[in-house]
Amino acid sequence: MKVNALVVTSMLTLGFSFASSSLAHSSMFDDYFVFDNSNEGLSAAEIRDILGPSIVTQTCSAGFANGYPCQAVDFRSFVGKRDLGGGSQNLNDIWGWTDPLTGKEIAIVGRQHGTAFVDVTDADEPIVLGFLPSRNGGSDTWRDMKVYNDHVFIVADGRRQRNHGLQVYDLTQLREIRPGSRLSESGGMDGFGNSHNIVINEDTGFAYAVGSNQCSGGLYMIDISEPKSPVYAGCFSSDGYTHDAQCVLYNGPDEDYQGREICVGYNEDTMTIIDVTDKANPTEISKSGYEGSRYTHQGWFLDEDQSVIILNDELDESRARVNTTSYIFDVSDLDQPREIGRYVAQSRAIDHNLYTRDGLIFEANYRAGLRILSPEANNPGKLREVGYFDTIPGSDSSQFSGIWSSYIYFESGNIILSDIGGGLFVVSPNWEQIEENRQ
């Protein structure tokens, strides 16, 4: 078995390539995402054929789970894009919701032309509940969603989504629908058209559309305290386009801002921190670049201490020809963030959305799949990999296919993954083994 696994592993290395774009939507730089499933090499099914029946197992064993390369992460189930409702268009972002009444765990799966809802409470037997078509029609590459007060708030980007605005769906309606239903929105807002992303601060009840056709692409602030009737609240535009952001009620070590609402924006060439407590008068706190930047994409606070941020750059692998690199910043002084380290992986896969939980970083790295990183004890500037699950076994090249994002916050510990050209994966980290790997 070990010999066969080594043989297969040696077959998985492919050449490097990257895609150009004709779908620019950024005010500063082109967004170079163009879905590219070429040169993917061996599939999980082909690996199963080579390794035989013993590899057809959910448990990660000898480096594989059901044919997918893994470490400390088990395969549970897969729902192909054609089975998610609404046709066969590709996936994009993903989020989740736990029903406070029933405890059911629901995957909210972005598609080019709408949003699918899947009950993943039984991780081995997902149930496709329904499909919500894109608001005002239209279909394009980008869709993003977040949840607040049992409602999901959805935005979409690209030339064919210019009339989308904000779409709202009441998630409690999922309790009564028949599986496979076609859904209708519960509310919305037309203050903007296309938007690359939406950010929600659940502690304050405000949403932030970013990368939209308003506010120079910056923070378009929305009061969502009445979820079905969102209201415009303010704008921050002085640093231009924001690709993604995290907004929090700050309780970190910088006493000057404790109790304030701040947003950390990932603004293509800088990490920009903004005080948005006064929506009518938001103020920039700091703006930080870093050597080797190509497209500052997204990031997240490492933990509730709010003193360290991990960020990713979406184009450094393809343009600078570096291996997958995550950038680590000390932000204990919000006025003067400083870079304290970089994590460089073994492949050149493009890093994408990352989120954190319990001091671990969960990074969706396109062709390298979900990568779980841990800081060394007493040294957050140094990370190491403690687990992974790769949905494209045959290639880790710098191409735009594979895992777009993950949702990691279900109480069950299960994680859902959106594979752009494939579908929805449900996986289960082996938390005991991950803790051992952290030692």
C-alpha positions in Angstrom: 0.0 0.0 0.0 2.7 2.5 0.9 4.6 1.7 -2.2 1.6 2.2 -4.4 0.9 5.5 -2.7 4.4 6.7 -3.4 4.0 5.6 -7.1 0.8 7.6 -7.3 2.3 10.6 -5.6 5.1 10.7 -8.1 2.5 10.9 -10.9 0.8 14.0 -9.5 3.4 16.6 -10.4 2.4 18.8 -13.4 3.7 21.8 -15.1 3.1 25.4 -14.1 0.7 27.7 -15.9 -1.6 30.7 -15.2 -4.6 32.3 -16.9 -5.1 35.8 -18.2 -8.4 37.7 -17.9 -10.9 39.6 -19.9 -13.2 40.1 -17.0 -11.6 42.9 -15.1 -13.9 44.5 -12.5 -11.4 46.2 -10.1 -10.8 49.9 -10.0 -7.1 49.5 -9.5 -6.0 46.2 -10.9 -7.5 43.5 -13.1 -8.9 40.5 -11.4 -7.2 37.7 -13.1 -9.6 34.9 -12.1 -10.6 32.8 -15.1 -11.7 29.3 -14.3 -9.2 26.9 -15.8 -9.6 23.1 -15.3 -6.9 22.2 -17.8 -4.0 19.9 -16.9 -5.6 18.6 -13.7 -3.9 15.2 -14.0 -5.1 12.1 -12.1 -8.6 12.4 -10.6 -9.7 10.8 -7.3 -11.5 8.1 -9.3 -8.3 7.2 -11.2 -6.4 7.1 -8.0 -9.0 4.7 -6.6 -8.6 2.5 -9.7 -4.8 2.4 -9.2 -4.8 1.8 -5.5 -7.7 -0.6 -5.4 -10.7 -1.1 -3.1 -8.6 -0.3 0.1 -8.5 3.4 -0.9 -12.3 3.7 -1.1 -12.6 4.8 2.5 -13.9 7.9 4.2 -11.1 7.9 6.8 -7.9 9.6 5.8 -5.4 6.7 5.7 -1.9 6.4 4.1 -2.4 9.9 2.7 -5.7 9.4 0.9 -9.5 9.5 1.7 -11.6 8.1 -1.1 -8.9 8.9 -3.6 -8.3 12.5 -2.4 -4.9 13.4 -0.8 -5.3 14.3 2.8 -3.8 14.6 6.2 -5.9 14.5 9.4 -9.1 15.3 7.4 -11.7 12.6 6.5 -14.0 12.6 3.4 -17.7 12.5 4.3 -19.7 13.3 1.1 -19.8 15.1 -2.2 -22.7 16.7 -4.1 -21.8 17.4 -7.7 -22.7 20.8 -9.2 -25.4 19.2 -11.5 -27.1 17.9 -8.4 -27.2 21.2 -6.5 -30.3 22.5 -8.4 -30.5 25.2 -11.0 -28.3 23.5 -13.7 -24.6 22.8 -14.0 -23.0 26.2 -13.6 -19.8 26.5 -11.5 -19.6 27.2 -7.8 -18.0 30.2 -6.0 -18.2 31.2 -2.4 -19.8 29.3 0.5 -21.2 30.0 4.0 -23.2 28.2 6.6 -26.1 28.5 9.0 -27.1 26.5 12.0 -30.9 26.6 12.6 -31.3 27.8 16.3 -34.6 25.9 16.6 -33.7 22.5 15.1 -29.9 22.5 15.3 -29.7 21.6 11.6 -26.5 22.6 9.7 -27.1 24.2 6.4 -24.6 24.8 3.6 -25.2 28.0 1.6 -23.5 27.4 -1.7 -22.8 30.2 -4.2 -23.3 29.4 -7.9 -22.7 31.6 -10.9 -26.4 32.1 -11.4 -27.8 31.7 -7.9 -27.5 30.1 -4.5 -28.1 26.5 -3.4 -29.1 25.4 0.1 -28.0 22.0 1.4 -28.8 20.2 4.7 -25.5 18.7 5.8 -26.6 17.8 9.3 -26.0 14.2 8.3 -22.5 14.7 6.8 -22.7 11.4 4.9 -26.1 12.1 3.3 -26.6 15.7 2.4 -30.0 16.8 1.3 -30.4 19.5 -1.4 -33.2 21.8 -0.1 -33.5 24.4 -2.8 -32.1 26.9 -5.2 -32.5 30.7 -5.1 -31.9 32.3 -8.6 -29.8 35.3 -8.9 -31.5 38.6 -8.2 -32.8 40.4 -11.3 -31.3 37.7 -13.4 -27.8 37.5 -14.6 -25.0 35.0 -14.3 -21.3 35.6 -13.7 -18.3 34.2 -11.9 -18.6 35.9 -8.5 -21.2 35.6 -5.7 -20.7 36.0 -2.0 -22.9 35.7 1.0 -23.0 36.1 4.8 -25.5 35.4 7.5 -27.1 37.6 10.2 -30.2 37.0 12.4 -31.3 33.9 10.5 -31.1 35.7 7.1 -28.6 35.3 4.4 -27.4 38.4 2.5 -26.1 37.8 -1.0 -24.2 40.0 -3.5 -22.9 39.2 -7.0 -20.2 40.7 -9.2 -19.2 40.9 -12.9 -20.6 42.5 -16.0 -23.7 40.3 -16.1 -24.6 41.1 -12.5 -24.7 44.9 -12.7 -28.3 45.0 -11.5 -28.1 42.5 -8.7 -27.9 44.7 -5.6 -28.4 43.1 -2.2 -30.5 39.9 -2.0 -32.0 38.7 1.3 -33.4 35.3 2.1 -35.1 34.3 5.3 -33.4 31.0 6.2 -36.2 29.9 8.6 -38.3 29.2 5.5 -36.0 26.2 4.9 -37.8 24.4 7.7 -40.9 24.0 5.7 -39.9 23.5 2.1 -39.8 20.4 0.1 -36.3 19.2 -1.0 -35.4 20.4 -4.5 -37.6 23.6 -4.3 -37.1 26.7 -6.3 -36.9 29.6 -3.8 -37.9 33.3 -3.9 -36.1 36.1 -2.1 -37.4 37.6 1.1 -36.1 41.2 0.6 -33.4 43.2 -1.0 -31.8 46.6 -1.7 -31.0 48.5 -4.9 -28.5 51.1 -3.6 -25.7 49.5 -5.6 -25.5 47.0 -8.5 -22.7 44.5 -8.7 -20.5 44.0 -5.6 -17.5 41.7 -5.2 -18.1 40.7 -1.6 -20.2 41.3 1.5 -19.0 41.6 5.0 -21.2 41.4 8.1 -20.4 42.4 11.7 -22.9 40.3 13.7 -22.1 42.2 16.9 -23.4 45.5 15.4 -25.9 44.5 12.8 -24.1 46.2 9.9 -23.2 44.8 6.5 -20.5 46.2 4.2 -20.7 45.7 0.5 -17.2 45.9 -1.0 -15.9 46.2 -4.5 -19.2 47.6 -5.6 -20.1 50.3 -8.2 -20.5 52.8 -5.3 -18.1 54.4 -2.9 -15.2 54.0 -5.4 -15.5 50.3 -4.6 -14.9 50.9 -0.9 -17.1 50.2 2.1 -20.7 50.6 1.3 -22.3 50.5 4.8 -25.8 49.0 5.3 -28.0 48.8 8.5 -29.4 45.2 8.5 -31.0 45.4 11.9 -34.3 44.8 10.1 -33.0 42.1 7.8 -35.7 42.2 5.1 -35.5 46.0 4.8 -31.8 47.0 4.6 -31.0 50.7 4.9 -27.9 52.6 3.5 -25.8 53.9 6.4 -22.6 55.4 5.1 -19.6 55.2 2.8 -15.8 54.9 3.0 -14.2 55.6 -0.4 -10.9 57.4 0.3 -8.7 54.3 -0.3 -10.6 53.1 -3.3 -11.5 49.5 -4.1 -11.8 47.0 -1.3 -11.6 43.4 -2.4 -12.6 41.9 0.9 -12.7 42.9 4.6 -13.3 41.8 8.2 -15.3 44.1 10.4 -15.3 43.6 14.2 -16.2 45.3 17.4 -12.6 45.8 18.5 -11.4 44.4 21.9 -7.7 44.0 21.0 -4.7 45.4 22.8 -4.7 48.9 21.2 -6.4 50.9 23.9 -7.0 53.8 21.6 -9.6 51.8 19.7 -11.1 49.4 22.2 -14.9 49.4 21.9 -14.8 50.9 18.4 -16.0 49.2 15.3 -13.2 48.7 12.9 -12.9 47.2 9.4 -9.7 45.6 8.0 -9.9 46.1 4.3 -7.8 44.1 1.8 -7.5 46.8 -0.9 -5.5 45.2 -3.7 -2.1 46.7 -2.7 -2.5 47.3 1.0 -4.1 46.1 4.2 -6.1 49.2 5.2 -7.7 49.6 8.7 -10.7 51.9 9.1 -12.7 53.1 12.1 -16.3 52.8 11.0 -17.9 53.5 14.4 -19.4 56.8 13.0 -20.9 55.6 9.7 -21.3 59.2 8.6 -17.6 59.9 9.3 -15.4 56.8 8.9 -11.7 57.4 9.3 -8.6 55.6 8.0 -6.4 54.3 10.8 -3.5 52.9 8.8 -2.5 51.5 5.5 0.2 48.8 5.2 1.9 47.4 2.1 4.4 44.6 2.0 7.3 43.6 -0.2 6.4 41.3 -3.1 2.7 42.2 -3.2 0.8 41.5 -6.3 -2.9 41.5 -5.3 -3.8 41.9 -1.6 -6.8 39.6 -1.5 -8.2 38.7 1.9 -7.3 38.0 5.6 -8.6 37.3 9.1 -7.6 37.9 12.7 -5.8 34.9 14.0 -7.9 34.7 17.2 -10.1 36.7 19.6 -7.0 38.6 20.9 -7.2 40.6 17.7 -3.4 41.2 17.7 -2.4 39.1 14.7 -3.7 39.0 11.1 -3.0 36.4 8.4 -3.5 37.6 4.9 -3.2 36.2 1.4 -2.1 37.6 -2.0 -3.9 36.1 -4.9 -1.4 36.8 -7.7 2.1 36.5 -6.1 2.3 32.8 -7.0 1.5 33.3 -10.7 3.2 36.6 -11.2 6.2 36.5 -8.9 6.6 32.7 -9.3 6.8 32.1 -5.6 5.3 29.2 -3.6 2.0 29.7 -1.8 2.7 32.5 0.7 0.7 33.7 3.6 1.6 37.0 5.2 1.5 37.5 9.0 1.1 40.9 10.6 1.3 42.1 14.2 -1.6 44.6 14.6 -1.4 45.2 18.3 -0.9 48.8 17.4 -3.5 49.5 14.8 -1.8 52.7 13.7 1.4 50.8 12.9 0.9 47.2 11.8 4.2 45.3 11.1 4.9 42.2 9.2 6.3 39.5 11.5 6.5 36.5 9.3 5.6 34.6 6.2 4.4 31.0 5.7 5.7 29.5 2.4 4.1 26.2 1.4 5.6 23.5 -0.8 3.6 24.1 -3.9 2.7 27.1 -6.1 -1.0 26.7 -5.7 -2.9 30.0 -5.4 -4.0 30.9 -1.9 -7.6 32.2 -1.6 -10.1 32.7 1.2 -8.9 31.9 4.8 -10.7 31.8 8.1 -9.6 31.0 11.6 -10.9 29.0 14.5 -9.4 28.0 17.9 -6.0 29.5 16.8 -5.9 27.5 13.6 -5.9 28.9 10.0 -8.1 27.2 7.4 -7.0 28.4 4.0 -8.7 27.4 0.7 -5.8 27.2 -1.8 -7.5 26.4 -5.1 -5.7 23.4 -6.6 -4.0 22.5 -3.3 -7.4 22.3 -1.5 -8.1 23.1 2.1 -4.9 23.7 4.1 -4.9 23.8 7.9 -2.1 25.9 9.5 -1.1 26.4 13.1 1.2 29.0 14.6 4.1 27.7 16.7 3.7 28.2 20.4 4.6 31.7 21.5 5.6 32.6 17.9 2.6 33.6 15.7 4.9 34.7 13.0 5.8 31.1 12.2 3.2 28.7 10.9 3.2 25.0 10.0 0.8 22.8 8.2 -1.1 20.3 10.4 -3.8 19.0 8.0 -5.2 19.2 4.5 -7.8 17.9 2.0 -7.1 18.3 -1.7 -9.9 18.0 -4.2 -7.6 18.1 -7.3 -5.1 15.3 -6.6 -3.3 15.7 -9.9 -2.1 19.3 -9.8 -1.1 22.0 -7.3 -0.2 24.5 -10.1 -1.1 28.2 -10.1 -4.4 27.8 -12.0 -7.8 29.0 -11.0 -9.7 25.8 -10.2 -10.3 23.7 -7.1 -11.4 25.0 -3.7 -12.8 28.6 -3.7 -13.6 28.8 0.0 -14.7 26.9 3.1 -17.1 27.3 6.0 -15.5 26.1 9.3 -17.9 27.2 12.1 -20.4 24.4 12.5 -20.6 23.1 16.0 -20.3 19.5 14.7 -16.7 20.4 13.6 -17.5 19.4 10.0 -16.3 21.7 7.2 -17.9 22.4 3.9 -15.9 23.2 0.8 -16.9 24.7 -2.5 -15.0 23.2 -5.4 -15.5 25.6 -8.4 -15.9 23.1 -11.2 -16.8 20.1 -9.1 -19.4 20.7 -6.3 -19.9 20.7 -2.6 -17.6 18.6 -0.3 -18.3 17.8 3.3 -15.2 16.8 5.3 -14.4 16.1 8.9 -11.1 17.1 10.5 -9.6 14.6 12.9 -9.3 17.1 15.6 -7.3 14.8 18.0 -4.7 14.2 15.3 -4.5 17.8 14.4 -3.8 18.7 18.0 -1.1 16.1 18.0 0.4 17.6 14.8 0.4 21.0 16.5 2.8 19.8 19.2 
